[in-house]
Amino acid sequence: MKEDAFDRRAFLKSAVAGGAAAAAGTLPKSAEAQGTAPTKTPAQESPPPTYSFLNPDEAAFIEALVDHMVPADQYSPKGTDLGLNLYIDRALASGWGKGDRTYMQGPWRPGVPSQGYQLPLTPAALYRSGIAAANAACAKTYGRRFDKLDPAQREEFMQGMRSGKVVFEGGPPSRAFFATVYQNVMEGMFGDPMYGGNRGKAGWKMIGFPGVIAVHYQNVEKFRGKKYSVEPVSISDMS
């Protein structure tokens, strides 16, 4: 695959570099973690999803997107089997999605990448507007919405969003929308399973992350420079 392709290897490499998400209260934050050789995780059958925020068209978009970004292979089950769609839905229905801790007073002027998010939209509003605009752009370019595209078309469209080459008519900047979605997918992949994603702790097992750090601190020196194989521990395991 060509170097700029949005491939599985590049996604996992950047995800591991970003670290595992430490979920707490609002949307999980990233925490640095050392990766080990990936292990194969058996595919798990997912229960039918029940959404709190996403409508059927939005859910179809997110399901198609997470399954494209995280396909089922020797590393892990596909994105929907990992619950990444549910993680995003729960986050959007939460205080984070409603912008409870987001400064919303402006001024709203175009910023530079180093200034971060600069739009007058809550995360929930960004998703709602972005998905509608993305489906409209897909219909204009390919004649059908995103979830109906073939893999090559999805790849091309996602690359266009990532680079900003895709222009949303009447919607947010495609690059800003993609950046938020990409971040949320990584958080769902490596956050604590109690938040809906990382089902079966497959993301943690893939990179050798032990889970709740507090229960492993005593092993830092004991296993320094050695392989540390352990069943990951989640927040729910501690309660």
C-alpha positions in Angstrom: 0.0 0.0 0.0 1.3 3.5 -0.8 2.8 5.5 2.0 0.0 8.0 2.4 -2.7 5.3 2.5 -4.9 5.2 5.6 -3.8 1.7 6.4 -4.2 -0.5 9.5 -0.4 -0.5 10.2 -0.2 3.4 10.2 -3.3 3.7 12.3 -2.0 1.3 15.0 1.4 2.8 14.9 0.1 6.3 15.6 -2.4 5.0 18.2 0.3 3.2 20.2 2.5 6.3 20.0 -0.4 8.4 21.4 -0.8 5.9 24.2 -3.8 4.3 25.9 -6.7 6.5 27.0 -7.2 6.9 30.7 -11.0 7.2 31.0 -12.3 9.4 33.8 -15.5 11.4 34.1 -15.7 13.1 30.7 -14.0 12.0 27.5 -10.9 9.9 28.3 -7.5 11.5 28.0 -4.4 9.8 26.6 -1.8 8.2 28.9 1.6 7.1 27.7 2.1 3.4 27.5 4.8 1.1 26.2 3.7 -1.3 23.5 4.7 -5.0 23.1 4.2 -7.4 20.2 0.6 -7.6 19.2 -1.3 -10.7 20.2 -4.2 -12.2 18.3 -7.6 -11.7 19.9 -10.5 -14.0 18.9 -13.4 -12.1 17.3 -16.4 -11.6 19.5 -20.0 -11.4 18.5 -21.4 -8.0 19.3 -24.8 -7.5 20.7 -27.2 -5.2 18.7 -26.1 -1.6 19.5 -28.5 0.7 21.4 -27.7 4.4 20.7 -28.3 7.3 23.0 -27.3 10.1 20.6 -26.7 8.8 17.0 -29.7 8.6 14.7 -29.9 5.7 12.2 -28.1 7.5 9.4 -25.4 8.8 11.8 -25.0 5.3 13.3 -24.5 3.8 9.9 -21.8 6.4 9.1 -19.9 5.8 12.3 -20.2 2.0 12.1 -18.8 2.0 8.6 -16.0 4.4 9.6 -14.8 2.5 12.6 -14.9 -0.8 10.7 -12.8 0.7 8.0 -10.3 2.3 10.4 -10.1 -0.9 12.5 -10.8 -3.9 10.3 -10.9 -7.5 11.7 -7.5 -9.1 11.3 -4.8 -10.9 13.3 -4.5 -7.9 15.6 -8.1 -7.5 16.8 -11.8 -7.7 16.0 -13.3 -5.0 13.8 -14.2 -1.6 15.2 -17.9 -2.3 15.9 -17.0 -5.6 17.6 -14.7 -3.6 19.8 -17.6 -1.2 20.6 -15.9 1.9 19.1 -19.3 3.0 17.8 -20.8 2.8 21.2 -17.9 4.6 22.8 -18.4 7.5 20.4 -22.2 7.5 20.9 -21.9 7.6 24.7 -19.3 10.3 24.6 -21.6 12.4 22.4 -24.5 11.9 24.7 -22.4 12.9 27.8 -21.4 16.2 29.2 -18.4 16.2 26.9 -20.6 16.0 23.8 -22.8 18.8 25.1 -19.7 21.0 25.6 -20.1 21.3 29.4 -16.4 22.1 29.7 -15.9 23.8 26.4 -15.3 27.5 26.1 -18.1 28.7 23.8 -17.9 32.5 23.9 -15.7 33.2 20.9 -14.4 35.1 19.0 -14.8 32.6 16.2 -12.0 33.2 13.8 -10.0 30.8 11.6 -7.0 29.6 13.7 -3.8 27.8 12.9 -3.2 24.1 13.7 -1.2 24.9 16.9 -4.2 26.6 18.3 -6.3 23.5 18.3 -10.1 23.4 18.0 -11.5 26.8 17.0 -15.2 26.2 16.0 -18.4 27.4 17.6 -19.7 23.9 17.8 -20.0 21.4 20.7 -18.6 18.0 19.9 -22.2 16.7 19.5 -23.0 19.5 17.1 -19.7 18.9 15.2 -20.6 15.3 14.7 -24.2 15.9 13.6 -23.2 18.6 11.2 -20.0 16.8 10.0 -21.8 13.5 9.3 -24.5 15.1 7.3 -22.0 17.2 5.3 -19.8 14.1 4.7 -22.8 12.1 3.4 -23.8 14.9 1.2 -20.2 15.2 -0.2 -20.2 11.4 -0.8 -23.5 11.5 -2.6 -22.2 14.4 -4.8 -18.9 12.6 -5.6 -19.9 8.9 -5.6 -23.7 8.9 -5.9 -24.3 7.4 -2.5 -23.6 8.1 1.2 -20.5 7.0 3.0 -21.7 3.7 4.5 -22.7 2.5 1.0 -19.2 3.2 -0.5 -16.8 0.4 -1.4 -13.5 0.2 0.6 -11.5 2.0 -2.0 -13.9 4.9 -2.1 -14.1 5.1 1.7 -10.3 5.2 1.8 -10.2 8.0 -0.8 -12.8 10.0 1.0 -11.2 9.7 4.4 -7.9 10.7 3.0 -9.6 13.7 1.5 -11.1 14.6 4.9 -7.8 14.1 6.7 -5.9 16.4 4.3 -8.7 19.0 4.0 -9.1 18.4 0.3 -12.7 17.4 0.8 -14.8 20.6 1.2 -18.1 20.3 3.1 -20.7 22.6 1.7 -22.6 24.2 4.6 -20.7 22.1 7.1 -17.6 22.3 9.3 -14.1 22.0 7.9 -13.6 18.4 7.0 -10.1 18.3 8.5 -11.4 19.5 11.9 -14.2 16.9 11.8 -11.9 14.1 10.8 -9.3 15.0 13.5 -12.0 14.8 16.2 -13.3 11.5 15.0 -9.8 10.0 14.7 -9.0 11.0 18.2 -12.3 9.5 19.5 -11.6 6.2 17.7 -8.2 5.9 19.3 -9.7 6.7 22.7 -12.4 4.0 22.2 -9.8 1.5 21.1 -7.5 2.0 24.1 -9.8 3.5 26.8 -11.2 1.5 29.8 -13.9 -1.0 28.6 -16.4 0.5 31.0 -16.9 3.4 28.6 -18.1 1.2 25.8 -15.0 0.6 23.7 -12.0 -1.7 23.9 -14.4 -4.7 24.3 -12.7 -7.7 25.8 -9.7 -5.4 26.5 -8.6 -6.3 23.0 -6.8 -2.9 22.5 -4.9 -3.3 25.7 -3.9 -6.9 25.0 -2.7 -5.9 21.5 -0.1 -3.5 22.9 0.6 -5.3 26.2 -1.0 -2.6 28.4 -1.8 -3.9 31.9 -4.8 -1.6 32.5 -5.3 0.1 35.8 -1.8 1.3 36.6 -2.1 1.4 40.4 -2.2 -2.3 40.7 1.0 -2.9 38.8 3.4 -0.2 40.2 5.2 -2.8 42.4 6.2 -4.7 39.3 8.0 -1.9 37.5 11.4 -2.7 38.9 10.8 -6.4 39.1 10.1 -6.7 35.4 12.3 -3.9 34.1 13.8 -5.1 30.8 11.8 -8.3 30.8 8.6 -9.3 29.1 5.6 -8.6 31.4 2.6 -10.8 30.5 -0.5 -10.2 32.5 -4.3 -10.1 32.0 -5.3 -6.4 31.9 -7.3 -5.0 34.8 -10.1 -2.5 34.1 -11.8 -0.1 36.4 -14.9 -2.3 36.6 -12.6 -5.2 37.7 -11.7 -3.2 40.8 -15.3 -2.6 41.9 
